[in-house]
Amino acid sequence: MKQNLNYLFFLFFSHSIVFSQIKGIVKDSISGEPIPFVNIWVENEENGTTSDIDGSFTLQVKDTHKNLIFSALGFYRKTLPIAKSETVYLKAAVIELDEVVLLNKKETKEIEIGTTSNSILQTFDNGPKIEAKYFPYESSYKKTPFIKSVIIQTDNKLEEATLKIHFYEVNDDGSPGKELLSKDLIIKIKKGVLKNKYSIAKYNLVLPKKGVFVAYEKLIIESNKFEKIIIDTNTKKEKTQKTYQPLVLYNYVERDFLYSFYGGKWNKKTNEQVPQDKLTIFEPAINLTLTN
């Protein structure tokens, strides 16, 4: 088999299915510098990964004739055949600056929103999905319009792990729309089961009248990898279990819908059996604090 240092295919068999492991790198089309933390998906599949700090990525695929979708904040989205993703160049997006508005922030009041009535918490190793929580606007928030901080509950087995947080405006159809930040919000999570609170006051975000989606993105990168030896329940032999940290905690709640980003697009989950009824689902344990 001919090998290429940047792009290698490895074949292996698992339950009679042939997988290929592909490797590539994502770079800025102008500077040629590697782009870290790029969201990478097999088109229309729940199979994806993240580019590492050096722009490199690895992904196992069942069909090498499909497309990969590359998306990163500040760059135009790109779709390429897997066979042509050895070196991927993303073009920087033109960011339109909002009109400068003088803000009269006092920060003398603070409220926390998004809390749930139950205390059921569960963690999931759900791969590189972006999972969003919707925060509707309420008239009572008028006196505390600014988003001061984001709170996310995690279970992390590493000394430190990296997570990405997103803020999206709400489209007319109720789906997540344009990102409200112009740069990635990368946060560091310490070891343990923690309620993490991060200030975003410097961004001067105002809670939109349509509400806001707040989402977390798990980064499938080497520094987030956690491995341990377990006993396979079928073979009774030792094997290495690999997860990517941190694990985000979820609340068990009733909601009209839940949005997840995978396969290169937002996917809406509703009650398929009785569409008019609410879902009983697990939702990311994310809260916001508002201030005046």
C-alpha positions as CSV (number, residue, x, y, z in Angstrom):
1,M,0.0,0.0,0.0
2,K,1.4,3.4,-1.0
3,Q,1.7,5.8,2.0
4,N,1.4,9.5,2.1
5,L,2.7,11.3,5.2
6,N,-0.3,13.7,5.4
7,Y,-3.0,11.4,4.3
8,L,-3.1,7.7,5.1
9,F,-5.8,5.0,4.7
10,F,-5.7,2.1,7.1
11,L,-8.2,-0.7,6.6
12,F,-9.4,-2.9,9.4
13,F,-12.4,-5.3,9.9
14,S,-15.0,-5.0,12.6
15,H,-18.0,-7.2,12.5
16,S,-17.4,-7.7,8.8
17,I,-17.5,-3.9,8.1
18,V,-14.5,-2.3,6.4
19,F,-13.4,1.0,7.9
20,S,-10.9,3.5,6.6
21,Q,-8.9,5.8,8.8
22,I,-8.3,9.1,7.1
23,K,-5.8,11.8,8.2
24,G,-5.5,15.4,7.0
25,I,-4.8,18.9,8.1
26,V,-6.8,22.1,8.0
27,K,-5.1,25.4,7.1
28,D,-5.9,29.1,6.6
29,S,-6.0,29.7,2.9
30,I,-4.2,33.1,3.2
31,S,-1.5,32.5,5.9
32,G,-1.1,28.8,5.5
33,E,-1.3,28.5,9.3
34,P,-3.1,25.5,10.8
35,I,-6.6,26.0,12.2
36,P,-7.3,24.3,15.5
37,F,-10.7,23.1,16.7
38,V,-12.4,22.9,13.3
39,N,-15.7,21.0,13.4
40,I,-15.5,18.1,10.9
41,W,-18.4,15.9,9.9
42,V,-19.2,13.1,7.4
43,E,-22.1,14.7,5.5
44,N,-25.5,13.5,6.9
45,E,-23.9,11.1,9.3
46,E,-23.4,11.1,13.1
47,N,-19.7,10.6,12.6
48,G,-17.3,13.5,13.1
49,T,-14.2,14.8,14.8
50,T,-12.2,18.0,15.6
51,S,-9.0,19.3,14.2
52,D,-6.3,19.4,16.9
53,I,-4.2,22.3,18.0
54,D,-1.8,21.8,15.0
55,G,-4.8,21.6,12.5
56,S,-4.4,17.8,12.1
57,F,-7.4,15.4,12.2
58,T,-8.1,11.7,12.1
59,L,-11.4,10.1,11.3
60,Q,-12.6,6.6,10.7
61,V,-15.2,6.3,7.9
62,K,-17.1,3.4,6.3
63,D,-17.5,5.0,2.9
64,T,-14.6,7.0,1.4
65,H,-16.8,8.2,-1.4
66,K,-18.7,10.6,0.8
67,N,-18.1,14.2,1.7
68,L,-16.6,15.9,4.7
69,I,-18.0,19.2,6.0
70,F,-15.6,21.6,7.6
71,S,-16.8,24.5,9.7
72,A,-15.1,27.0,12.1
73,L,-16.1,30.4,13.5
74,G,-14.5,33.1,11.4
75,F,-14.2,30.9,8.3
76,Y,-16.4,30.0,5.4
77,R,-17.8,26.5,5.6
78,K,-16.4,24.0,3.1
79,T,-17.6,20.7,1.8
80,L,-15.0,18.3,0.1
81,P,-14.9,14.7,-1.0
82,I,-13.1,12.6,1.5
83,A,-10.5,11.7,-1.1
84,K,-9.6,15.4,-1.5
85,S,-9.3,16.2,2.2
86,E,-5.6,15.6,2.6
87,T,-4.9,19.3,3.0
88,V,-8.0,21.5,3.5
89,Y,-7.8,25.3,3.1
90,L,-10.5,27.4,4.7
91,K,-11.1,31.0,3.6
92,A,-11.5,33.6,6.4
93,A,-15.0,35.0,6.5
94,V,-15.7,38.8,6.2
95,I,-17.1,39.8,9.6
96,E,-19.5,42.8,9.5
97,L,-19.0,44.8,12.6
98,D,-22.2,45.9,14.5
99,E,-22.9,49.5,15.0
100,V,-21.1,50.8,18.1
101,V,-23.6,51.3,20.9
102,L,-22.7,53.0,24.2
103,L,-23.7,50.7,27.0
104,N,-24.7,51.8,30.4
105,K,-23.9,48.7,32.4
106,K,-24.1,48.9,36.2
107,E,-23.9,45.2,37.2
108,T,-25.6,45.9,40.5
109,K,-28.2,43.1,39.9
110,E,-27.8,39.5,38.9
111,I,-30.2,36.6,38.2
112,E,-29.5,33.0,37.2
113,I,-31.8,31.5,34.5
114,G,-32.1,28.0,33.1
115,T,-32.4,26.2,36.4
116,T,-34.6,23.0,36.4
117,S,-36.9,21.7,39.1
118,N,-35.3,18.3,39.2
119,S,-31.8,17.2,40.3
120,I,-31.4,14.2,38.0
121,L,-28.0,14.5,36.3
122,Q,-26.4,12.1,33.8
123,T,-23.3,12.2,31.7
124,F,-22.9,11.0,28.1
125,D,-20.0,10.4,25.9
126,N,-21.8,11.6,22.8
127,G,-18.9,12.3,20.5
128,P,-18.4,15.6,18.7
129,K,-22.0,16.7,18.6
130,I,-22.9,20.3,19.4
131,E,-25.8,20.1,21.8
132,A,-27.8,23.3,22.4
133,K,-30.1,24.6,25.2
134,Y,-32.7,27.2,24.4
135,F,-33.2,30.1,26.7
136,P,-36.5,32.0,25.9
137,Y,-36.8,35.7,26.5
138,E,-39.1,36.8,29.3
139,S,-40.4,40.3,30.1
140,S,-38.9,40.0,33.6
141,Y,-35.4,40.1,32.1
142,K,-35.9,43.7,31.0
143,K,-34.1,45.0,34.1
144,T,-31.1,42.6,33.6
145,P,-30.6,42.5,29.8
146,F,-26.9,41.6,29.7
147,I,-25.5,38.0,29.7
148,K,-22.8,38.1,32.3
149,S,-21.7,34.5,32.6
150,V,-22.3,31.0,31.4
151,I,-22.5,28.1,33.9
152,I,-22.0,24.5,32.8
153,Q,-21.8,21.3,34.9
154,T,-19.1,18.8,34.0
155,D,-17.5,15.5,35.1
156,N,-13.8,15.6,34.1
157,K,-11.3,12.8,34.7
158,L,-8.3,14.8,33.4
159,E,-6.3,17.5,35.3
160,E,-7.6,19.9,32.6
161,A,-9.7,19.6,29.5
162,T,-10.9,22.0,26.8
163,L,-14.4,22.8,25.7
164,K,-16.0,25.2,23.3
165,I,-19.1,27.2,24.0
166,H,-21.4,28.7,21.4
167,F,-24.1,31.4,21.5
168,Y,-26.6,31.5,18.6
169,E,-29.4,33.8,17.8
170,V,-32.8,32.3,17.0
171,N,-34.0,32.0,13.4
172,D,-37.6,32.8,12.4
173,D,-38.4,29.1,12.3
174,G,-37.1,28.7,15.9
175,S,-33.8,27.0,14.9
176,P,-30.3,28.1,15.9
177,G,-29.1,30.9,13.7
178,K,-26.0,33.1,13.4
179,E,-23.3,32.9,16.1
180,L,-23.4,35.9,18.4
181,L,-19.6,35.9,19.1
182,S,-17.1,36.7,16.4
183,K,-14.4,34.5,18.0
184,D,-14.4,31.0,19.6
185,L,-15.1,30.9,23.3
186,I,-12.7,28.2,24.5
187,I,-12.9,27.3,28.2
188,K,-10.7,25.1,30.4
189,I,-12.4,22.6,32.7
190,K,-10.7,21.4,35.8
191,K,-10.7,17.8,37.2
192,G,-13.8,16.6,39.1
193,V,-17.5,17.0,39.1
194,L,-17.9,20.7,39.0
195,K,-20.3,23.6,38.4
196,N,-18.1,25.8,36.2
197,K,-18.9,29.5,35.9
198,Y,-17.2,31.7,33.2
199,S,-17.6,35.4,32.8
200,I,-18.5,36.7,29.3
201,A,-19.2,40.2,30.5
202,K,-16.5,41.6,28.1
203,Y,-18.5,40.6,25.1
204,N,-21.4,42.9,26.1
205,L,-24.0,40.3,24.9
206,V,-27.6,41.4,25.3
207,L,-30.2,38.6,25.6
208,P,-32.1,38.9,22.2
209,K,-35.9,39.3,22.3
210,K,-36.3,36.0,20.5
211,G,-34.2,34.2,23.1
212,V,-30.8,32.5,22.6
213,F,-29.4,29.1,22.1
214,V,-26.3,28.2,24.2
215,A,-24.4,25.1,23.1
216,Y,-21.3,23.2,24.0
217,E,-19.0,21.5,21.6
218,K,-16.9,18.6,22.7
219,L,-13.4,18.7,21.1
220,I,-12.0,15.4,19.9
221,I,-8.4,16.3,20.4
222,E,-5.4,14.5,21.8
223,S,-5.2,16.5,25.0
224,N,-8.8,15.7,25.8
225,K,-8.3,11.9,25.4
226,F,-8.8,9.7,28.5
227,E,-7.9,6.0,28.4
228,K,-8.4,3.2,30.9
229,I,-8.2,-0.5,30.9
230,I,-11.6,-2.3,31.3
231,I,-12.8,-6.0,31.1
232,D,-14.8,-6.7,28.0
233,T,-18.1,-8.2,29.2
234,N,-18.3,-10.5,26.1
235,T,-14.7,-11.8,25.8
236,K,-13.7,-11.3,29.5
237,K,-10.5,-9.9,28.2
238,E,-8.8,-6.6,29.0
239,K,-9.3,-3.8,26.5
240,T,-8.6,-0.1,26.3
241,Q,-11.6,2.2,26.7
242,K,-11.1,5.7,25.2
243,T,-13.3,8.7,25.9
244,Y,-12.9,12.4,25.4
245,Q,-13.2,14.7,28.3
246,P,-14.9,16.6,29.8
247,L,-18.3,14.8,30.0
248,V,-21.1,17.4,30.3
249,L,-23.9,16.7,32.8
250,Y,-27.5,16.6,31.6
251,N,-30.8,17.3,33.3
252,Y,-33.9,15.1,32.7
253,V,-36.6,17.6,31.6
254,E,-39.7,18.1,29.5
255,R,-39.2,20.3,26.4
256,D,-40.9,21.0,23.1
257,F,-37.7,20.3,21.2
258,L,-34.0,19.7,21.3
259,Y,-31.4,20.8,18.7
260,S,-28.2,19.0,18.0
261,F,-25.6,19.8,15.3
262,Y,-24.2,16.7,13.5
263,G,-23.8,15.6,9.9
264,G,-23.0,19.2,9.0
265,K,-26.4,20.6,10.0
266,W,-28.8,21.3,12.8
267,N,-31.2,18.5,13.6
268,K,-34.4,19.0,15.6
269,K,-35.8,16.4,17.8
270,T,-39.5,16.4,18.7
271,N,-42.1,14.0,20.0
272,E,-42.6,12.0,16.8
273,Q,-45.4,9.8,18.2
274,V,-47.5,12.8,19.6
275,P,-46.0,15.9,18.0
276,Q,-48.2,18.3,20.1
277,D,-46.8,16.8,23.3
278,K,-43.6,17.6,25.0
279,L,-40.4,15.5,24.9
280,T,-39.1,14.0,28.1
281,I,-35.4,14.3,27.3
282,F,-31.9,14.9,28.7
283,E,-30.8,18.5,28.2
284,P,-27.3,19.9,28.8
285,A,-27.0,21.4,32.3
286,I,-26.2,24.9,31.2
287,N,-27.4,28.1,32.9
288,L,-26.8,31.8,32.4
289,T,-26.5,34.7,34.7
290,L,-28.0,38.1,33.6
291,T,-27.1,41.5,34.9
292,N,-28.1,45.1,34.5
